Every structure is written in structure tokens, then in C-alpha cells.
């Protein structure tokens, strides 16, 4: 962190001549009517620095200057994306990529890479990898805190290459051969519990989440669903337009939420009259953030869902990408979200109506646990049953 002090001189009408005999320093004074201090500083350094600057040094100097401006905001969500960061950002937001098609959770304390769910039709599913499997090795690389990033990068590099996965399945060591393919990212899974209790897990909000969620609800309704559990635990958020459309499909006519930009201008999001007219439960925890809090908060504000679990993260600010060049950008917080009742839960979070804790060691297995092992899910089923009993 650097602290920069700037002296702004708007008008100087003087000539200063100073001679310093006791030290070997030379000063020149130039009069400016107005100037951009950052551009001027860059110009002075490039022109007057005793060593000539390489192109790499010039790029780094500019990166640090912009990064310093963004960092001075003290906002944990805003950041400057240089060329390398932009490449990573673009890759992270791709919904089609080369890999094995599996959602995983890494527990840094236990150093375990646990399979949450293989995507339907994915190479991982074809190879027989199941939810709950622990990946201990990929080829000769052992999974650990130090190797985790390298393992993920290795899995996603090289289409049509085959890898050997060593799996721990309930204490039994298995070897699975998996071939990388082009796969589609998935964020929605669903199933039915008991008699008419639908369950949809949403792990993040990407472009395809809205359509996949609506297909999941449609399938469950055709199978006789009478009540719905929406699992938003460990969901870090994502695209606002995706969650707005999803929430619209659940709510009757009314306000979903509204945002307020940096100029105080408000934008309201409304739902139409079409709604999911059945009891709902939403599961949240401290990993539920941003867009997922918007969904949970809107359903809670309208009294259409019982919220169960633990207090959510508390992020109700939105960011947009502002390109600076073809390869750089500023990812800047530029708005706040409010619930239909005008509450901003940023830094506060959503309080569940029925608090139910879950042991930390089970967090990496959310979505693959059965109700007997998942107290929050068991409570959701209990509550939903009480609302759907004829």
C-alpha cells in the first residue's frame, strides 16, 4: 500500500533561481497553468530517470498507478485488471471449457478435494466418478494446499488427453481414467425428496442458470411437486440479470428489488403476475452472498419462503467492468441493492427465520449429503412437510 501526496499548483507567476553549493543536485522549475499530475509524473520519470526504462517497466509503472487509485477506495470488491488479470477473468466467466465436467470443493484444512457433482453427460460422470468421492491424486500430482491451483490448471489443459484419477470412496482407493473434453458449466441440480418435496440446488448464477432452474422446476412439477426447497448455501452470487429473471418466475406481481447507483438514481425490478404458487423454503449460510442474497431476501420480504440455516455473508453491492483498453479494465463497485422493503443488507446479511448450524467439516459436502447427515436440509424438509400436508 502506498500513500501518495500531491501538490496541485494552479497558477504560478514567479521565477525562482536557487543555487545549492553544499550538495550535488540540480533543480529546474517549470510553470504550469493546469495539468494531469499522474500523466506528468509518468512523463518526468520516463524522460528524466537516470536509467532508461524498458517497455515492461513502463507497463508496470502504469499498472501500479491505476492499481493504487483503485486500492485507495478501500473497497474489497473493486479492482484493477491488468492484461494477465483480464485473461483470468475472461477464463473464469466462460461457460464452455475443456475439462472433465465436475463441480468440486476444496477443504484447505483437511487438504481434500471432494466431488460435489459430476455434470450430466460429462467425462467425469462417464468415468464413474460420484458425488462425495475424494480426489487424492491426478496422474502423479498429489492434491494439497500447495498443489491445488496446479491440479485444477492441469485438469483443464489439453483436450482429448487422458488422466488417471486416484479416488478415495469411503475408505476404498479406486483408479479412474478420465479424458478431457469440451464441457458446459452447470450450476443447477435437482431431485425429489419423499412425496412431492422438490429440491433445487443453485451453486452460482451464470448465464445458463435461469433457463436450467426453470427446466428443473418444470420437471419437478411434472413429477408431482407440492413444495420447493431452494438451496443457496455456498452460492457466491453472479449475474444480476440471471437472478432477477429467476426470482420473477417465483414471485407474483410486485417489486423484486431495486438498485441505487452512484448518482442516487434508482432502478426498480418488477415481477409479473405469473408465480410458483406453492410453499417454499430457502437454505442459506455464511457462504450465501450477493445475487443469492437478492433471491433469498426478496422471497423472505414477500413472505413466500421460510429461510433456514445461518446468517448470509452480507454483500448487496454490484460491480461493472469498465474497459480501459482492449486488454485492461477496472472492475468497479457502482451500485447498491435493496430489498422490496428498502433494506440494504450489505455488511449485515440475511437472518434466517429458523437458525440451524452445520458443522464446518460438512461445508465441502453441501449438495451431496443426505438429510440424515445435513441438519439444515432435514429441517427444510420438516418445515415443508408441515406446509404441504393436506
C-alpha positions as CSV (number, residue, x, y, z in Angstrom):
1,X,0.0,0.0,0.0
2,X,1.4,3.3,-1.0
3,X,0.4,6.7,0.2
4,X,0.8,9.5,-2.3
5,X,0.8,13.2,-1.5
6,X,0.1,15.6,-4.4
7,X,0.7,19.3,-4.6
8,X,-1.6,21.0,-7.0
9,X,-0.3,24.3,-8.4
10,X,-2.9,26.2,-10.4
11,X,-1.1,29.4,-11.1
12,X,2.4,30.5,-10.5
13,X,3.8,33.8,-11.7
14,X,7.3,33.8,-10.5
15,X,10.9,32.9,-11.4
16,X,12.8,31.1,-8.8
17,X,16.6,30.8,-9.1
18,X,18.2,28.7,-6.3
19,X,21.8,27.7,-6.1
20,X,22.8,24.9,-3.7
21,X,26.5,24.7,-3.2
22,X,26.7,22.1,-0.5
23,X,25.2,19.2,-2.5
24,X,25.3,17.9,-6.0
25,X,21.6,18.4,-7.0
26,X,20.1,20.3,-9.9
27,X,16.6,21.7,-10.0
28,X,14.6,23.1,-12.8
29,X,11.3,24.9,-12.4
30,X,8.6,24.9,-15.0
31,X,5.4,26.9,-14.7
32,X,2.1,25.0,-15.5
33,X,-1.3,26.5,-15.8
34,X,-3.0,23.2,-15.4
35,X,-2.0,19.5,-15.8
36,X,-2.8,15.9,-15.1
37,X,-0.4,15.1,-12.3
38,X,-0.4,11.4,-13.0
39,X,0.4,11.8,-16.7
40,X,3.0,14.5,-15.8
41,X,4.7,12.2,-13.2
42,X,4.9,9.4,-15.8
43,X,6.4,11.8,-18.4
44,X,9.0,13.1,-15.9
45,X,10.1,9.6,-14.9
46,X,10.3,8.3,-18.5
47,X,12.2,11.4,-19.6
48,X,14.5,12.1,-16.6
49,X,15.1,8.9,-14.7
50,X,18.8,8.1,-14.7
51,X,18.3,4.6,-16.1
52,X,16.4,4.1,-19.3
53,X,13.1,2.3,-18.8
54,X,12.2,-0.9,-20.6
55,X,8.7,-1.3,-22.1
56,X,8.0,-3.8,-19.3
57,X,8.9,-1.2,-16.6
58,X,6.7,1.4,-18.3
59,X,3.7,-1.0,-18.4
60,X,4.3,-2.0,-14.7
61,X,4.5,1.7,-13.7
62,X,1.1,2.4,-15.3
63,X,-0.4,-0.8,-13.8
64,X,0.7,0.3,-10.3
65,X,-0.6,3.8,-10.7
66,X,-4.1,2.6,-11.7
67,X,-4.0,-0.2,-9.1
68,X,-3.1,2.4,-6.5
69,X,-6.1,4.6,-7.4
70,X,-8.5,1.7,-7.2
71,X,-6.9,0.4,-3.9
72,X,-7.2,3.9,-2.4
73,X,-11.0,3.4,-2.4
74,X,-10.7,0.7,0.3
75,X,-13.4,-1.3,-1.4
76,X,-12.8,-5.1,-1.2
77,X,-14.7,-5.7,-4.4
78,X,-13.2,-3.1,-6.8
79,X,-10.0,-4.0,-8.5
80,X,-7.8,-3.1,-11.5
81,X,-7.5,-5.9,-14.1
82,X,-4.2,-5.8,-15.9
83,X,-3.5,-7.9,-19.0
84,X,-3.0,-11.1,-17.0
85,X,-5.9,-10.5,-14.7
86,X,-8.2,-9.8,-17.7
87,X,-7.2,-13.2,-19.2
88,X,-8.0,-14.9,-16.0
89,X,-11.3,-13.0,-15.6
90,X,-12.4,-14.0,-19.1
91,X,-11.5,-17.6,-18.5
92,X,-13.4,-17.7,-15.2
93,X,-16.6,-16.5,-16.9
94,X,-16.5,-19.0,-19.7
95,X,-19.4,-21.4,-19.6
96,X,-17.9,-23.8,-22.1
97,X,-14.4,-25.0,-21.5
98,X,-12.1,-28.0,-21.8
99,X,-12.1,-30.2,-18.7
100,X,-13.8,-33.2,-17.1
101,X,-17.1,-31.5,-16.1
102,X,-17.2,-31.8,-12.4
103,X,-18.0,-29.4,-9.5
104,X,-15.6,-29.8,-6.6
105,X,-15.0,-28.3,-3.2
106,X,-11.5,-28.0,-1.7
107,X,-11.1,-28.1,2.1
108,X,-7.8,-26.4,2.9
109,X,-7.6,-27.6,6.5
110,X,-8.2,-31.3,5.6
111,X,-6.4,-30.8,2.2
112,X,-9.2,-32.7,0.5
113,X,-10.7,-32.2,-3.0
114,X,-14.3,-33.5,-2.8
115,X,-16.5,-34.1,-5.8
116,X,-19.8,-32.2,-5.3
117,X,-21.4,-33.3,-8.5
118,X,-20.3,-34.5,-12.0
119,X,-22.2,-32.7,-14.7
120,X,-24.7,-34.8,-16.7
121,X,-23.0,-36.5,-19.7
122,X,-19.6,-35.2,-18.6
123,X,-16.3,-37.1,-18.9
124,X,-16.2,-37.4,-15.1
125,X,-19.7,-39.0,-15.0
126,X,-18.9,-41.3,-17.9
127,X,-15.8,-42.5,-15.9
128,X,-17.9,-43.4,-12.9
129,X,-16.8,-40.5,-10.6
130,X,-19.6,-40.0,-8.0
131,X,-20.6,-37.2,-5.6
132,X,-18.6,-37.5,-2.4
133,X,-15.5,-39.0,-4.0
134,X,-12.3,-37.5,-2.7
135,X,-9.7,-36.9,-5.4
136,X,-6.3,-37.6,-3.9
137,X,-4.1,-37.7,-7.0
138,X,-4.3,-36.6,-10.6
139,X,-1.7,-38.6,-12.5
140,X,1.5,-38.1,-10.4
141,X,0.3,-34.9,-8.7
142,X,-0.9,-35.3,-5.1
143,X,-3.6,-32.9,-4.0
144,X,-2.5,-30.5,-1.3
145,X,-2.8,-26.8,-0.3
146,X,0.4,-26.2,-2.3
147,X,-0.6,-28.1,-5.4
148,X,-4.3,-27.2,-5.6
149,X,-4.1,-24.5,-8.2
150,X,-1.7,-26.5,-10.3
151,X,-4.0,-29.5,-10.1
152,X,-7.0,-27.5,-11.3
153,X,-4.9,-26.0,-14.1
154,X,-3.6,-29.4,-15.1
155,X,-7.1,-30.9,-15.3
156,X,-8.2,-28.2,-17.6
157,X,-5.2,-28.2,-20.0
158,X,-5.1,-30.4,-23.1
159,X,-8.2,-31.6,-24.9
160,X,-8.6,-35.3,-25.6
161,X,-5.8,-36.2,-23.1
162,X,-6.5,-39.0,-20.6
163,X,-5.6,-38.7,-16.9
164,X,-5.5,-41.1,-14.1
165,X,-7.6,-40.1,-11.0
166,X,-6.9,-41.8,-7.7
167,X,-10.2,-41.7,-5.7
168,X,-10.9,-42.3,-2.0
169,X,-14.5,-43.5,-1.8
170,X,-15.5,-44.3,1.8
171,X,-12.0,-45.6,2.5
172,X,-11.7,-47.6,-0.6
173,X,-9.0,-46.5,-3.1
174,X,-10.1,-46.5,-6.8
175,X,-8.4,-45.6,-10.0
176,X,-10.5,-43.8,-12.7
177,X,-9.3,-43.0,-16.2
178,X,-10.9,-39.7,-17.4
179,X,-10.5,-38.0,-20.8
180,X,-10.7,-34.2,-21.1
181,X,-13.4,-32.9,-23.4
182,X,-15.2,-29.7,-24.2
183,X,-17.9,-29.4,-21.4
184,X,-20.6,-27.0,-20.4
185,X,-20.5,-25.4,-16.9
186,X,-23.5,-26.4,-14.8
187,X,-24.9,-24.5,-11.8
188,X,-28.2,-26.2,-11.2
189,X,-29.1,-29.7,-9.9
190,X,-32.4,-31.1,-8.7
191,X,-34.1,-34.1,-7.2
192,X,-37.3,-35.1,-5.3
193,X,-37.4,-35.9,-1.6
194,X,-40.3,-38.1,-0.4
195,X,-43.8,-37.4,-1.6
196,X,-43.8,-34.2,-3.6
197,X,-40.9,-32.3,-2.0
198,X,-38.8,-30.8,-4.8
199,X,-35.2,-29.7,-4.2
200,X,-33.1,-27.4,-6.4
201,X,-29.5,-26.6,-5.7
202,X,-28.1,-23.4,-7.3
203,X,-24.3,-23.2,-6.8
204,X,-23.8,-19.9,-8.7
205,X,-25.6,-17.5,-11.1
206,X,-24.2,-17.8,-14.6
207,X,-25.9,-17.1,-17.9
208,X,-27.4,-20.5,-18.2
209,X,-28.6,-20.7,-14.6
210,X,-32.0,-19.1,-15.3
211,X,-33.0,-21.5,-18.0
212,X,-31.7,-24.5,-16.2
213,X,-33.5,-23.5,-13.0
214,X,-36.8,-23.1,-14.8
215,X,-36.3,-26.5,-16.5
216,X,-35.6,-28.1,-13.1
217,X,-38.8,-26.6,-11.6
218,X,-40.8,-27.7,-14.6
219,X,-39.5,-31.3,-14.3
220,X,-40.3,-31.4,-10.6
221,X,-43.8,-30.0,-11.1
222,X,-44.5,-32.7,-13.7
223,X,-43.4,-35.3,-11.2
224,X,-45.9,-34.0,-8.6
225,X,-44.0,-31.4,-6.6
226,X,-46.1,-29.8,-3.9
227,X,-43.4,-27.7,-2.2
228,X,-39.9,-26.5,-3.2
229,X,-36.5,-26.3,-1.4
230,X,-34.1,-23.8,-3.0
231,X,-30.5,-24.5,-1.7
232,X,-28.4,-21.4,-2.0
233,X,-25.7,-22.4,0.5
234,X,-22.1,-21.6,-0.5
235,X,-23.5,-19.7,-3.5
236,X,-21.2,-16.6,-4.0
237,X,-23.6,-14.9,-6.5
238,X,-23.1,-14.0,-10.1
239,X,-25.1,-12.2,-12.8
240,X,-27.8,-9.9,-11.5
241,X,-30.0,-10.3,-14.6
242,X,-30.0,-14.0,-14.1
243,X,-31.2,-13.9,-10.6
244,X,-33.8,-11.2,-11.4
245,X,-35.3,-13.4,-14.1
246,X,-35.3,-16.5,-11.8
247,X,-36.9,-14.5,-8.9
248,X,-39.6,-13.2,-11.3
249,X,-40.6,-16.8,-12.1
250,X,-41.3,-17.4,-8.4
251,X,-42.9,-14.1,-7.3
252,X,-46.4,-12.8,-8.0
253,X,-46.7,-9.2,-9.4
254,X,-44.6,-6.8,-7.3
255,X,-41.1,-5.4,-6.7
256,X,-38.3,-7.9,-6.7
257,X,-35.6,-5.4,-5.6
258,X,-34.2,-2.1,-6.6
259,X,-30.7,-0.7,-7.1
260,X,-29.3,2.7,-6.5
261,X,-26.3,3.9,-8.4
262,X,-23.6,6.4,-7.5
263,X,-25.8,9.3,-8.5
264,X,-28.7,8.3,-6.4
265,X,-30.7,7.1,-9.3
266,X,-32.9,4.1,-8.6
267,X,-33.8,1.3,-10.9
268,X,-36.7,-1.0,-9.8
269,X,-37.1,-4.6,-10.9
270,X,-40.7,-5.9,-11.1
271,X,-42.1,-9.4,-11.4
272,X,-45.2,-10.2,-13.4
273,X,-48.3,-12.0,-12.2
274,X,-47.1,-15.5,-13.0
275,X,-45.7,-17.2,-9.9
276,X,-44.9,-20.5,-8.4
277,X,-47.9,-20.9,-6.1
278,X,-46.6,-23.4,-3.6
279,X,-44.8,-23.4,-0.3
280,X,-41.0,-22.7,-0.5
281,X,-38.0,-23.0,1.8
282,X,-34.7,-21.3,1.1
283,X,-31.4,-22.6,2.6
284,X,-28.6,-20.1,3.3
285,X,-25.3,-20.0,5.2
286,X,-22.4,-17.6,5.5
287,X,-21.3,-18.6,2.0
288,X,-24.6,-17.2,0.5
289,X,-23.7,-13.9,-1.0
290,X,-24.6,-11.2,-3.4
291,X,-27.1,-12.3,-6.1
292,X,-28.1,-15.3,-4.0
293,X,-28.9,-12.9,-1.1
294,X,-31.1,-10.9,-3.5
295,X,-33.2,-14.0,-4.3
296,X,-33.4,-15.1,-0.7
297,X,-34.1,-11.6,0.6
298,X,-36.9,-11.0,-2.0
299,X,-38.7,-14.2,-1.2
300,X,-38.4,-13.5,2.5
301,X,-39.6,-9.9,2.2
302,X,-42.7,-11.1,0.3
303,X,-43.4,-13.8,2.9
304,X,-43.3,-16.5,0.2
305,X,-40.4,-18.7,1.6
306,X,-39.1,-19.7,5.0
307,X,-35.4,-19.0,5.3
308,X,-33.5,-21.7,7.1
309,X,-29.8,-22.1,8.0
310,X,-27.2,-19.5,9.1
311,X,-26.9,-15.7,8.5
312,X,-25.7,-14.9,5.0
313,X,-22.5,-13.2,4.0
314,X,-23.9,-9.6,3.5
315,X,-23.0,-8.3,0.1
316,X,-25.5,-6.0,-1.5
317,X,-23.3,-4.0,-3.9
318,X,-23.0,-4.5,-7.6
319,X,-19.9,-4.2,-9.9
320,X,-19.5,-3.5,-13.5
321,X,-16.5,-3.9,-15.8
322,X,-15.1,-0.6,-17.3
323,X,-12.6,-1.3,-20.1
324,X,-9.5,0.9,-20.2
325,X,-8.1,-0.7,-23.3
326,X,-8.5,-3.9,-25.3
327,X,-6.7,-5.8,-22.6
328,X,-7.2,-3.9,-19.3
329,X,-10.2,-2.8,-17.2
330,X,-11.5,-1.6,-13.9
331,X,-13.9,-3.8,-12.1
332,X,-15.8,-1.2,-10.0
333,X,-18.5,-1.2,-7.4
334,X,-21.1,1.2,-8.8
335,X,-24.5,0.4,-7.1
336,X,-26.3,-0.9,-4.1
337,X,-29.1,-3.4,-4.0
338,X,-32.2,-3.0,-1.7
339,X,-34.9,-5.5,-0.8
340,X,-38.5,-4.7,-1.7
341,X,-38.9,-3.2,1.8
342,X,-36.0,-0.8,1.2
343,X,-33.4,-2.7,3.3
344,X,-29.8,-2.9,2.2
345,X,-28.2,-6.0,3.8
346,X,-24.6,-5.0,2.7
347,X,-22.4,-5.8,5.7
348,X,-25.4,-7.1,7.6
349,X,-26.6,-10.3,5.9
350,X,-29.9,-12.0,5.9
351,X,-31.1,-13.6,9.2
352,X,-32.8,-17.0,8.8
353,X,-36.2,-17.3,10.4
354,X,-35.1,-20.7,11.6
355,X,-31.4,-20.8,12.6
356,X,-29.8,-24.2,12.1
357,X,-26.0,-24.6,12.3
358,X,-23.9,-27.0,10.2
359,X,-20.5,-28.4,11.2
360,X,-17.6,-26.8,9.3
361,X,-16.4,-30.2,8.2
362,X,-19.6,-30.7,6.3
363,X,-19.5,-27.5,4.3
364,X,-17.5,-29.0,1.5
365,X,-20.2,-31.7,1.0
366,X,-23.2,-29.5,0.8
367,X,-25.4,-30.7,-2.0
368,X,-24.3,-34.3,-1.7
369,X,-25.3,-35.0,1.9
370,X,-28.4,-37.0,2.7
371,X,-30.9,-35.4,5.1
372,X,-29.8,-37.7,8.0
373,X,-26.3,-36.0,7.8
374,X,-27.5,-32.5,6.9
375,X,-29.3,-30.8,9.8
376,X,-30.3,-27.8,7.7
377,X,-31.7,-29.9,4.9
378,X,-33.6,-32.1,7.4
379,X,-35.2,-29.0,8.9
380,X,-36.1,-27.7,5.5
381,X,-37.9,-31.0,4.7
382,X,-39.6,-31.0,8.1
383,X,-40.9,-27.4,7.6
384,X,-42.0,-28.0,4.0
385,X,-43.8,-31.2,5.0
386,X,-45.8,-29.2,7.6
387,X,-46.9,-26.8,4.9
388,X,-47.8,-29.3,2.3
389,X,-49.7,-31.9,4.4
390,X,-53.3,-32.0,3.1
